[in-house]
């Protein structure tokens, strides 16, 4: 017999964890179920490539809430269980365990699935992607002096793992199809800055190379590329992720680069909302749809979804935000720029402390503060406005006056 709930949240990552808390904070008194494939309660996923790998912290220390919070707030949890079917005609969710849940409203927060390389040897031990706490612990356990670590891909995850592995004494090589790393996000100049930072700390780069296979008996010992073979004790594939939309697609929801939702997180099916990585959401500030795969977006969209279901007025109206820590560099990025936008530097890059702006047709599309703190609110205000490049670069002009 099906268990009945007012709201069923499918996906127990940051977004799923935040939305059940926001629902209770907003006064929702009905029954809630939280379903997640991961056996752990929701945790702060950015810590996996930062604290867990750099500081050897326990992933449990990164939990959004202790496991006792959920029953204390009348949230029924199905951790370590996967939703296998969403039936929007009968408002039911079927789980891999055989449980069937009914709902008045469902919230999809199924996140992303790391891409893998469809090459020979991909099944060998010690070839990993990074998504879960289990992944992070398995990868971290292979770091050490002289260990040969090969990272496939130069995105944020790849570079953060490279920094963590190098900090633990590993010999690290990053394989890039297109140099410099982060080119699509930051452009050539800032992408090269991050490559130089990594290189200065002993990370090697193999550029303009495709990975063609992995070799070894049971565990990987060689990465095969179009630029030659690399010895490897550990491989981390960081070539991006795709929104986990199979459940939504099979349920008949509209699909277009994720699940299209309006500014209040409502999908094409009135009884289903979507948040986080899968949500191709209408942003009222940008007057366009965007899909963002960062924790801040998932948390804030969760608050919007809870507001929608409790009669509130919140909408998706903010600039995306993320941050990274690599070696002695800490940075925050706000906005939705492109690697093709013009770049304006405020300060001296060589000092390691500066601000970068991305502009298009005179409008600031994004901003990044590197080892310069307590300025992100000012930068958030500047993004979306028209500012002359000379004023952006002029340190004598206070940020608040731009």
KEKOL-850458 format. One record per residue (C-alpha): residue in one letter; x, y, z. Coordinates in nm, 4 decimals, padded with zeros to 6 digits. Layout:
# residues N
@rest: a; x: X; y: Y; z: Z
...
# end
This chain:
# residues 402
@rest: x; x: 00.0000; y: 00.0000; z: 00.0000
@rest: x; x: 00.1345; y: 00.3395; z: -00.0976
@rest: x; x: 00.2501; y: 00.5834; z: 00.1681
@rest: x; x: 00.0796; y: 00.9209; z: 00.1308
@rest: x; x: 00.2637; y: 01.2555; z: 00.1536
@rest: x; x: 00.1802; y: 01.6152; z: 00.0913
@rest: x; x: 00.5178; y: 01.6757; z: -00.0742
@rest: x; x: 00.7717; y: 01.4253; z: -00.2066
@rest: x; x: 01.1203; y: 01.5594; z: -00.2766
@rest: x; x: 01.3167; y: 01.3421; z: -00.5188
@rest: x; x: 01.6899; y: 01.3971; z: -00.4803
@rest: x; x: 01.8643; y: 01.4445; z: -00.1461
@rest: x; x: 02.1542; y: 01.6663; z: -00.2423
@rest: x; x: 02.1991; y: 02.0260; z: -00.1338
@rest: x; x: 01.8794; y: 02.1367; z: -00.3068
@rest: x; x: 01.6685; y: 01.8547; z: -00.1648
@rest: x; x: 01.8053; y: 01.9070; z: 00.1843
@rest: x; x: 01.7474; y: 02.2806; z: 00.1681
@rest: x; x: 01.3956; y: 02.2605; z: 00.0305
@rest: x; x: 01.2603; y: 02.0402; z: 00.3118
@rest: x; x: 01.4074; y: 02.2788; z: 00.5687
@rest: x; x: 01.2694; y: 02.5815; z: 00.3851
@rest: x; x: 00.9246; y: 02.4215; z: 00.3682
@rest: x; x: 00.9200; y: 02.3793; z: 00.7448
@rest: x; x: 01.0579; y: 02.7305; z: 00.8000
@rest: x; x: 00.7860; y: 02.8693; z: 00.5713
@rest: x; x: 00.5173; y: 02.7012; z: 00.7773
@rest: x; x: 00.4295; y: 02.3952; z: 00.5707
@rest: x; x: 00.2692; y: 02.1575; z: 00.8193
@rest: x; x: 00.1896; y: 01.8650; z: 00.5893
@rest: x; x: 00.3803; y: 01.5424; z: 00.5458
@rest: x; x: 00.7118; y: 01.5425; z: 00.3563
@rest: x; x: 00.9211; y: 01.2605; z: 00.2095
@rest: x; x: 01.2827; y: 01.3027; z: 00.1023
@rest: x; x: 01.4205; y: 01.0409; z: -00.1382
@rest: x; x: 01.7905; y: 01.0093; z: -00.2183
@rest: x; x: 02.0130; y: 00.7537; z: -00.3859
@rest: x; x: 02.3055; y: 00.8472; z: -00.1600
@rest: x; x: 02.2945; y: 00.6603; z: 00.1727
@rest: x; x: 02.4036; y: 00.9752; z: 00.3584
@rest: x; x: 02.1749; y: 01.2620; z: 00.4588
@rest: x; x: 02.2164; y: 01.5751; z: 00.2424
@rest: x; x: 02.5648; y: 01.7228; z: 00.2621
@rest: x; x: 02.7517; y: 02.0237; z: 00.1347
@rest: x; x: 02.8907; y: 01.8870; z: -00.1919
@rest: x; x: 03.1551; y: 02.1595; z: -00.2596
@rest: x; x: 03.3441; y: 02.0287; z: 00.0435
@rest: x; x: 03.4225; y: 01.7056; z: -00.1430
@rest: x; x: 03.6886; y: 01.8620; z: -00.3656
@rest: x; x: 03.7924; y: 02.1106; z: -00.0990
@rest: x; x: 03.7851; y: 02.0162; z: 00.2718
@rest: x; x: 03.7454; y: 01.6403; z: 00.2304
@rest: x; x: 04.0390; y: 01.6111; z: -00.0087
@rest: x; x: 04.2567; y: 01.8926; z: 00.1227
@rest: x; x: 04.2014; y: 01.8579; z: 00.4970
@rest: x; x: 04.1003; y: 01.4904; z: 00.5164
@rest: x; x: 03.7729; y: 01.5796; z: 00.6867
@rest: x; x: 03.4943; y: 01.3252; z: 00.7297
@rest: x; x: 03.2139; y: 01.3859; z: 00.4742
@rest: x; x: 02.9705; y: 01.3520; z: 00.7642
@rest: x; x: 03.1116; y: 01.6795; z: 00.8968
@rest: x; x: 02.9710; y: 01.8479; z: 00.5848
@rest: x; x: 02.6104; y: 01.7413; z: 00.6479
@rest: x; x: 02.3532; y: 02.0168; z: 00.6026
@rest: x; x: 02.1775; y: 01.8873; z: 00.9119
@rest: x; x: 02.2358; y: 01.5967; z: 01.1463
@rest: x; x: 02.0430; y: 01.2799; z: 01.0688
@rest: x; x: 01.8220; y: 01.3447; z: 01.3725
@rest: x; x: 01.6902; y: 01.6706; z: 01.2220
@rest: x; x: 01.4660; y: 01.4936; z: 00.9701
@rest: x; x: 01.2491; y: 01.2827; z: 01.2014
@rest: x; x: 01.2432; y: 01.5727; z: 01.4489
@rest: x; x: 01.0795; y: 01.7827; z: 01.1773
@rest: x; x: 00.8480; y: 01.5088; z: 01.0534
@rest: x; x: 01.0425; y: 01.4471; z: 00.7316
@rest: x; x: 01.0313; y: 01.0802; z: 00.6297
@rest: x; x: 01.3567; y: 00.9862; z: 00.4607
@rest: x; x: 01.4360; y: 00.7204; z: 00.2031
@rest: x; x: 01.8167; y: 00.7483; z: 00.1858
@rest: x; x: 02.0021; y: 00.4887; z: -00.0179
@rest: x; x: 01.6916; y: 00.4378; z: -00.2306
@rest: x; x: 01.6337; y: 00.5561; z: -00.5865
@rest: x; x: 01.3162; y: 00.6860; z: -00.7460
@rest: x; x: 01.2655; y: 00.4691; z: -01.0540
@rest: x; x: 00.9309; y: 00.6020; z: -01.1765
@rest: x; x: 00.7336; y: 00.9244; z: -01.1500
@rest: x; x: 00.3713; y: 00.8893; z: -01.2599
@rest: x; x: 00.2140; y: 01.2335; z: -01.2921
@rest: x; x: -00.1295; y: 01.0936; z: -01.3759
@rest: x; x: -00.1603; y: 00.9084; z: -01.0464
@rest: x; x: 00.0807; y: 01.1325; z: -00.8520
@rest: x; x: 00.2944; y: 00.8396; z: -00.7444
@rest: x; x: 00.6665; y: 00.7785; z: -00.7078
@rest: x; x: 00.8044; y: 00.4251; z: -00.7209
@rest: x; x: 01.1352; y: 00.3492; z: -00.5496
@rest: x; x: 01.3936; y: 00.0827; z: -00.6263
@rest: x; x: 01.3116; y: -00.0822; z: -00.2928
@rest: x; x: 00.9542; y: -00.1346; z: -00.4100
@rest: x; x: 00.8073; y: 00.1401; z: -00.1928
@rest: x; x: 00.5368; y: 00.3497; z: -00.3548
@rest: x; x: 00.4738; y: 00.7076; z: -00.2442
@rest: x; x: 00.1831; y: 00.9331; z: -00.3373
@rest: x; x: 00.2071; y: 01.3107; z: -00.3387
@rest: x; x: 00.0084; y: 01.6273; z: -00.3836
@rest: x; x: 00.3230; y: 01.8057; z: -00.5027
@rest: x; x: 00.6610; y: 01.6678; z: -00.6097
@rest: x; x: 00.9922; y: 01.8521; z: -00.6254
@rest: x; x: 01.2627; y: 01.7148; z: -00.8525
@rest: x; x: 01.6165; y: 01.7806; z: -00.7309
@rest: x; x: 01.7993; y: 01.4970; z: -00.9028
@rest: x; x: 02.1202; y: 01.6880; z: -00.9760
@rest: x; x: 02.3780; y: 01.5917; z: -01.2363
@rest: x; x: 02.5562; y: 01.2779; z: -01.3467
@rest: x; x: 02.9300; y: 01.3001; z: -01.4229
@rest: x; x: 03.0244; y: 01.2248; z: -01.7813
@rest: x; x: 03.2446; y: 00.9242; z: -01.8397
@rest: x; x: 03.4850; y: 00.8380; z: -02.1184
@rest: x; x: 03.3613; y: 00.5609; z: -02.3442
@rest: x; x: 03.7090; y: 00.4214; z: -02.4063
@rest: x; x: 03.8777; y: 00.0851; z: -02.3508
@rest: x; x: 03.9701; y: 00.0253; z: -01.9888
@rest: x; x: 03.7156; y: 00.2612; z: -01.8370
@rest: x; x: 03.6044; y: -00.0175; z: -01.6013
@rest: x; x: 03.9491; y: -00.0582; z: -01.4410
@rest: x; x: 03.9868; y: 00.0062; z: -01.0705
@rest: x; x: 04.1114; y: 00.3519; z: -00.9699
@rest: x; x: 03.9391; y: 00.5237; z: -01.2631
@rest: x; x: 03.6985; y: 00.7610; z: -01.0903
@rest: x; x: 03.4544; y: 01.0448; z: -01.1350
@rest: x; x: 03.3700; y: 01.2773; z: -00.8459
@rest: x; x: 03.0112; y: 01.3273; z: -00.7398
@rest: x; x: 02.9460; y: 01.1609; z: -00.4040
@rest: x; x: 03.1114; y: 01.1414; z: -00.0641
@rest: x; x: 03.2084; y: 00.7830; z: -00.1458
@rest: x; x: 03.3840; y: 00.9018; z: -00.4612
@rest: x; x: 03.5743; y: 01.1671; z: -00.2666
@rest: x; x: 03.6943; y: 00.9246; z: 00.0013
@rest: x; x: 03.8016; y: 00.6682; z: -00.2605
@rest: x; x: 03.9968; y: 00.9302; z: -00.4564
@rest: x; x: 04.1567; y: 01.0874; z: -00.1497
@rest: x; x: 04.2758; y: 00.7463; z: -00.0256
@rest: x; x: 04.4932; y: 00.7177; z: -00.3376
@rest: x; x: 04.6832; y: 01.0441; z: -00.2836
@rest: x; x: 05.0366; y: 01.0331; z: -00.1480
@rest: x; x: 05.4016; y: 01.1080; z: -00.2073
@rest: x; x: 05.5060; y: 00.9939; z: -00.5529
@rest: x; x: 05.1633; y: 00.8627; z: -00.6491
@rest: x; x: 05.0921; y: 00.9321; z: -01.0166
@rest: x; x: 04.7557; y: 01.1030; z: -01.0560
@rest: x; x: 04.6130; y: 01.1867; z: -01.3988
@rest: x; x: 04.3180; y: 01.4251; z: -01.4252
@rest: x; x: 04.1178; y: 01.4144; z: -01.7478
@rest: x; x: 03.9688; y: 01.7589; z: -01.8041
@rest: x; x: 04.0525; y: 02.1067; z: -01.6808
@rest: x; x: 03.7259; y: 02.2333; z: -01.5343
@rest: x; x: 03.6719; y: 02.3464; z: -01.1759
@rest: x; x: 03.6473; y: 01.9921; z: -01.0386
@rest: x; x: 03.9572; y: 01.8785; z: -01.2262
@rest: x; x: 04.1688; y: 02.1706; z: -01.1072
@rest: x; x: 04.0510; y: 02.1432; z: -00.7466
@rest: x; x: 04.1299; y: 01.7714; z: -00.7403
@rest: x; x: 04.4673; y: 01.8445; z: -00.9014
@rest: x; x: 04.5444; y: 02.0985; z: -00.6285
@rest: x; x: 04.4409; y: 01.8580; z: -00.3535
@rest: x; x: 04.6425; y: 01.5695; z: -00.4982
@rest: x; x: 04.9496; y: 01.7881; z: -00.5427
@rest: x; x: 04.9159; y: 01.9224; z: -00.1878
@rest: x; x: 04.9346; y: 01.5621; z: -00.0673
@rest: x; x: 05.2560; y: 01.5086; z: -00.2629
@rest: x; x: 05.1197; y: 01.3304; z: -00.5672
@rest: x; x: 05.2713; y: 01.3673; z: -00.9129
@rest: x; x: 04.9826; y: 01.5256; z: -01.1068
@rest: x; x: 04.9184; y: 01.5612; z: -01.4802
@rest: x; x: 04.6081; y: 01.7271; z: -01.6260
@rest: x; x: 04.5076; y: 01.6180; z: -01.9776
@rest: x; x: 04.3360; y: 01.8928; z: -02.1785
@rest: x; x: 04.1624; y: 01.8728; z: -02.5132
@rest: x; x: 04.1734; y: 02.2503; z: -02.5440
@rest: x; x: 04.4146; y: 02.4763; z: -02.3563
@rest: x; x: 04.4100; y: 02.6703; z: -02.1359
@rest: x; x: 04.1825; y: 02.5178; z: -01.8698
@rest: x; x: 03.8553; y: 02.6978; z: -01.7945
@rest: x; x: 03.8762; y: 02.8673; z: -02.1343
@rest: x; x: 03.5030; y: 02.8394; z: -02.2025
@rest: x; x: 03.4145; y: 03.0015; z: -01.8701
@rest: x; x: 03.6914; y: 03.2549; z: -01.8119
@rest: x; x: 03.8490; y: 03.3064; z: -02.1540
@rest: x; x: 04.2126; y: 03.2703; z: -02.2530
@rest: x; x: 04.3698; y: 03.5282; z: -02.0215
@rest: x; x: 04.2181; y: 03.4093; z: -01.6939
@rest: x; x: 04.2288; y: 03.0449; z: -01.7997
@rest: x; x: 04.6022; y: 03.0856; z: -01.8503
@rest: x; x: 04.6269; y: 03.2464; z: -01.5067
@rest: x; x: 04.4839; y: 02.9329; z: -01.3456
@rest: x; x: 04.7103; y: 02.7097; z: -01.5529
@rest: x; x: 05.0122; y: 02.9137; z: -01.4433
@rest: x; x: 04.9007; y: 02.8873; z: -01.0794
@rest: x; x: 04.8778; y: 02.5096; z: -01.1061
@rest: x; x: 05.2077; y: 02.4820; z: -01.2940
@rest: x; x: 05.3847; y: 02.6962; z: -01.0346
@rest: x; x: 05.2759; y: 02.4412; z: -00.7765
@rest: x; x: 05.4073; y: 02.1450; z: -00.9735
@rest: x; x: 05.1040; y: 02.0328; z: -01.1732
@rest: x; x: 05.1873; y: 01.9339; z: -01.5308
@rest: x; x: 04.9583; y: 01.9852; z: -01.8300
@rest: x; x: 04.9271; y: 01.7784; z: -02.1469
@rest: x; x: 04.7460; y: 02.0053; z: -02.3896
@rest: x; x: 04.5584; y: 01.9378; z: -02.7155
@rest: x; x: 04.5333; y: 01.5700; z: -02.6247
@rest: x; x: 04.2447; y: 01.3243; z: -02.6447
@rest: x; x: 04.2277; y: 01.0323; z: -02.4039
@rest: x; x: 04.1937; y: 00.7135; z: -02.6055
@rest: x; x: 04.2021; y: 00.4454; z: -02.3360
@rest: x; x: 04.3201; y: 00.3146; z: -02.0002
@rest: x; x: 04.5432; y: 00.0117; z: -01.9567
@rest: x; x: 04.6336; y: -00.2185; z: -01.6671
@rest: x; x: 04.5695; y: -00.5639; z: -01.5249
@rest: x; x: 04.2975; y: -00.4963; z: -01.2665
@rest: x; x: 04.3820; y: -00.1364; z: -01.1801
@rest: x; x: 04.4825; y: 00.1387; z: -01.4182
@rest: x; x: 04.8542; y: 00.1832; z: -01.4710
@rest: x; x: 04.8552; y: 00.3772; z: -01.7999
@rest: x; x: 04.6487; y: 00.6539; z: -01.9578
@rest: x; x: 04.6645; y: 00.6375; z: -02.3355
@rest: x; x: 04.6366; y: 00.9685; z: -02.5227
@rest: x; x: 04.6913; y: 01.1040; z: -02.8713
@rest: x; x: 05.0035; y: 01.2729; z: -02.7320
@rest: x; x: 05.1504; y: 00.9559; z: -02.5821
@rest: x; x: 05.1039; y: 00.7354; z: -02.2762
@rest: x; x: 05.1070; y: 00.8551; z: -01.9142
@rest: x; x: 05.1809; y: 00.6333; z: -01.6119
@rest: x; x: 04.8957; y: 00.6436; z: -01.3622
@rest: x; x: 04.8088; y: 00.5036; z: -01.0207
@rest: x; x: 04.4833; y: 00.7002; z: -01.0137
@rest: x; x: 04.2682; y: 00.8644; z: -01.2809
@rest: x; x: 03.9969; y: 01.1204; z: -01.2145
@rest: x; x: 03.7696; y: 01.1968; z: -01.5085
@rest: x; x: 03.6407; y: 01.5530; z: -01.4811
@rest: x; x: 03.4881; y: 01.6313; z: -01.8190
@rest: x; x: 03.1632; y: 01.7819; z: -01.6985
@rest: x; x: 02.8230; y: 01.6476; z: -01.6047
@rest: x; x: 02.4779; y: 01.6135; z: -01.7537
@rest: x; x: 02.1496; y: 01.6926; z: -01.5777
@rest: x; x: 01.9892; y: 01.3772; z: -01.4418
@rest: x; x: 01.6597; y: 01.4086; z: -01.6252
@rest: x; x: 01.5690; y: 01.0483; z: -01.7078
@rest: x; x: 01.2951; y: 01.0347; z: -01.4435
@rest: x; x: 01.1459; y: 01.3651; z: -01.5568
@rest: x; x: 01.1638; y: 01.2726; z: -01.9236
@rest: x; x: 00.9964; y: 00.9364; z: -01.8702
@rest: x; x: 00.7231; y: 01.1109; z: -01.6722
@rest: x; x: 00.6419; y: 01.3305; z: -01.9713
@rest: x; x: 00.7711; y: 01.6637; z: -01.8441
@rest: x; x: 00.8970; y: 01.9088; z: -02.1038
@rest: x; x: 01.2743; y: 01.8692; z: -02.1538
@rest: x; x: 01.5067; y: 02.1311; z: -02.2993
@rest: x; x: 01.8609; y: 02.1487; z: -02.1600
@rest: x; x: 01.7220; y: 02.0107; z: -01.8359
@rest: x; x: 01.3687; y: 02.0647; z: -01.7095
@rest: x; x: 01.2282; y: 02.4051; z: -01.8145
@rest: x; x: 01.0678; y: 02.5821; z: -01.5197
@rest: x; x: 00.9300; y: 02.9311; z: -01.4667
@rest: x; x: 01.0621; y: 03.1915; z: -01.2230
@rest: x; x: 00.8832; y: 03.0094; z: -00.9376
@rest: x; x: 01.0323; y: 02.6678; z: -01.0251
@rest: x; x: 00.7115; y: 02.5252; z: -01.1746
@rest: x; x: 00.7517; y: 02.2718; z: -01.4551
@rest: x; x: 00.5167; y: 02.1960; z: -01.7435
@rest: x; x: 00.3224; y: 01.9660; z: -01.5079
@rest: x; x: 00.1443; y: 02.1705; z: -01.2377
@rest: x; x: 00.2095; y: 01.9175; z: -00.9609
@rest: x; x: 00.5873; y: 01.9006; z: -01.0226
@rest: x; x: 00.8559; y: 02.1594; z: -00.9485
@rest: x; x: 01.2263; y: 02.1273; z: -01.0356
@rest: x; x: 01.5317; y: 02.2883; z: -00.8752
@rest: x; x: 01.9097; y: 02.2768; z: -00.8891
@rest: x; x: 02.1232; y: 02.1332; z: -01.1672
@rest: x; x: 01.8280; y: 02.0036; z: -01.3687
@rest: x; x: 01.6289; y: 02.3283; z: -01.3647
@rest: x; x: 01.6470; y: 02.5337; z: -01.6836
@rest: x; x: 01.4865; y: 02.8220; z: -01.5038
@rest: x; x: 01.3563; y: 03.1611; z: -01.6137
@rest: x; x: 01.5663; y: 03.4266; z: -01.4429
@rest: x; x: 01.3721; y: 03.7530; z: -01.4134
@rest: x; x: 01.6884; y: 03.9602; z: -01.3650
@rest: x; x: 01.8498; y: 03.8243; z: -01.6805
@rest: x; x: 01.5165; y: 03.7947; z: -01.8658
@rest: x; x: 01.6187; y: 03.4541; z: -01.9980
@rest: x; x: 01.6412; y: 03.0884; z: -01.9060
@rest: x; x: 01.9651; y: 02.9595; z: -01.7577
@rest: x; x: 02.0702; y: 02.6268; z: -01.6106
@rest: x; x: 02.3377; y: 02.6523; z: -01.3418
@rest: x; x: 02.5276; y: 02.3650; z: -01.1782
@rest: x; x: 02.6435; y: 02.5317; z: -00.8562
@rest: x; x: 02.5463; y: 02.4827; z: -00.4925
@rest: x; x: 02.4364; y: 02.8433; z: -00.4313
@rest: x; x: 02.1852; y: 02.8171; z: -00.7120
@rest: x; x: 02.0422; y: 02.4914; z: -00.5759
@rest: x; x: 02.0046; y: 02.6368; z: -00.2256
@rest: x; x: 01.8351; y: 02.9543; z: -00.3417
@rest: x; x: 01.6072; y: 02.7774; z: -00.5906
@rest: x; x: 01.5050; y: 02.5481; z: -00.3044
@rest: x; x: 01.3924; y: 02.8547; z: -00.1105
@rest: x; x: 01.1936; y: 02.9719; z: -00.4138
@rest: x; x: 01.0243; y: 02.6315; z: -00.4520
@rest: x; x: 00.9289; y: 02.6260; z: -00.0838
@rest: x; x: 00.7902; y: 02.9779; z: -00.1162
@rest: x; x: 00.5871; y: 02.8745; z: -00.4216
@rest: x; x: 00.4273; y: 02.5825; z: -00.2382
@rest: x; x: 00.3487; y: 02.7889; z: 00.0731
@rest: x; x: 00.1999; y: 03.0891; z: -00.1046
@rest: x; x: 00.5070; y: 03.3130; z: -00.0945
@rest: x; x: 00.6308; y: 03.5591; z: -00.3547
@rest: x; x: 00.9959; y: 03.4608; z: -00.4083
@rest: x; x: 01.1195; y: 03.4327; z: -00.7679
@rest: x; x: 01.4437; y: 03.3416; z: -00.9446
@rest: x; x: 01.6006; y: 03.6859; z: -00.9714
@rest: x; x: 01.9695; y: 03.6680; z: -00.8724
@rest: x; x: 02.3073; y: 03.6437; z: -01.0408
@rest: x; x: 02.4705; y: 03.2975; z: -01.0186
@rest: x; x: 02.7598; y: 03.2594; z: -00.7717
@rest: x; x: 03.0383; y: 03.0100; z: -00.7089
@rest: x; x: 03.3841; y: 02.9944; z: -00.5590
@rest: x; x: 03.7027; y: 02.7915; z: -00.5698
@rest: x; x: 04.0092; y: 02.7313; z: -00.3521
@rest: x; x: 04.3306; y: 02.6169; z: -00.5192
@rest: x; x: 04.6678; y: 02.6316; z: -00.3417
@rest: x; x: 04.7022; y: 02.9907; z: -00.2131
@rest: x; x: 04.4214; y: 03.1216; z: -00.4353
@rest: x; x: 04.0701; y: 03.1802; z: -00.3163
@rest: x; x: 03.8160; y: 03.3389; z: -00.5453
@rest: x; x: 03.4468; y: 03.4183; z: -00.5776
@rest: x; x: 03.2631; y: 03.4611; z: -00.9075
@rest: x; x: 02.9254; y: 03.6240; z: -00.9574
@rest: x; x: 02.7308; y: 03.6621; z: -01.2803
@rest: x; x: 02.6816; y: 03.4676; z: -01.6002
@rest: x; x: 02.9636; y: 03.5637; z: -01.8323
@rest: x; x: 03.1254; y: 03.3849; z: -02.1230
@rest: x; x: 03.4808; y: 03.3058; z: -02.2187
@rest: x; x: 03.4195; y: 03.5136; z: -02.5309
@rest: x; x: 03.3364; y: 03.8302; z: -02.3348
@rest: x; x: 03.5889; y: 04.1123; z: -02.2979
@rest: x; x: 03.7958; y: 04.0994; z: -01.9773
@rest: x; x: 03.8945; y: 04.3991; z: -01.7628
@rest: x; x: 04.1480; y: 04.3526; z: -01.4815
@rest: x; x: 04.1381; y: 04.5769; z: -01.1755
@rest: x; x: 04.4680; y: 04.5461; z: -00.9902
@rest: x; x: 04.7818; y: 04.3466; z: -01.0601
@rest: x; x: 04.7399; y: 03.9794; z: -01.1528
@rest: x; x: 05.1033; y: 03.9119; z: -01.0632
@rest: x; x: 05.0356; y: 04.0185; z: -00.7037
@rest: x; x: 04.7784; y: 03.7412; z: -00.6675
@rest: x; x: 04.5158; y: 03.9927; z: -00.5542
@rest: x; x: 04.2878; y: 04.1427; z: -00.8183
@rest: x; x: 03.9352; y: 04.1707; z: -00.9515
@rest: x; x: 03.8288; y: 04.0684; z: -01.3019
@rest: x; x: 03.5218; y: 04.1880; z: -01.4892
@rest: x; x: 03.3674; y: 04.0351; z: -01.8014
@rest: x; x: 03.1781; y: 04.2725; z: -02.0285
@rest: x; x: 02.9735; y: 04.2435; z: -02.3446
@rest: x; x: 02.8671; y: 04.5523; z: -02.5421
@rest: x; x: 02.9621; y: 04.7655; z: -02.2422
@rest: x; x: 02.7513; y: 04.5676; z: -01.9922
@rest: x; x: 02.9212; y: 04.3829; z: -01.7061
@rest: x; x: 02.8215; y: 04.0171; z: -01.7364
@rest: x; x: 03.0298; y: 03.8743; z: -01.4504
@rest: x; x: 03.2919; y: 03.9625; z: -01.1913
@rest: x; x: 03.5517; y: 03.7654; z: -00.9960
@rest: x; x: 03.7451; y: 03.8626; z: -00.6853
@rest: x; x: 04.0765; y: 03.6790; z: -00.6392
@rest: x; x: 04.2187; y: 03.6933; z: -00.2844
@rest: x; x: 04.0302; y: 04.0209; z: -00.2373
@rest: x; x: 03.7590; y: 03.9792; z: 00.0229
@rest: x; x: 03.4365; y: 04.1438; z: 00.1378
@rest: x; x: 03.3638; y: 04.2887; z: -00.2055
@rest: x; x: 03.1224; y: 04.0347; z: -00.3472
@rest: x; x: 02.8114; y: 04.2335; z: -00.2591
@rest: x; x: 02.9540; y: 04.5320; z: -00.4470
@rest: x; x: 03.0384; y: 04.3131; z: -00.7451
@rest: x; x: 02.6895; y: 04.1637; z: -00.7461
@rest: x; x: 02.5483; y: 04.5171; z: -00.7707
@rest: x; x: 02.7771; y: 04.6045; z: -01.0624
@rest: x; x: 02.6952; y: 04.2954; z: -01.2687
@rest: x; x: 02.4243; y: 04.3740; z: -01.5214
@rest: x; x: 02.5063; y: 04.7453; z: -01.5415
@rest: x; x: 02.6882; y: 04.9429; z: -01.8079
@rest: x; x: 03.0255; y: 05.0719; z: -01.6874
@rest: x; x: 03.3117; y: 05.2107; z: -01.8917
@rest: x; x: 03.6087; y: 04.9708; z: -01.8966
@rest: x; x: 03.8485; y: 05.2437; z: -01.7842
@rest: x; x: 03.6442; y: 05.3000; z: -01.4673
@rest: x; x: 03.6258; y: 04.9265; z: -01.3975
@rest: x; x: 04.0051; y: 04.9094; z: -01.4108
@rest: x; x: 04.0677; y: 05.2281; z: -01.2103
@rest: x; x: 04.1417; y: 05.1308; z: -00.8488
@rest: x; x: 04.1019; y: 05.4931; z: -00.7407
@rest: x; x: 03.7298; y: 05.4655; z: -00.8166
@rest: x; x: 03.5582; y: 05.2841; z: -00.5251
@rest: x; x: 03.3627; y: 04.9770; z: -00.6275
@rest: x; x: 03.0551; y: 05.1254; z: -00.4658
@rest: x; x: 03.0769; y: 05.4211; z: -00.7068
@rest: x; x: 03.0893; y: 05.2135; z: -01.0259
# end
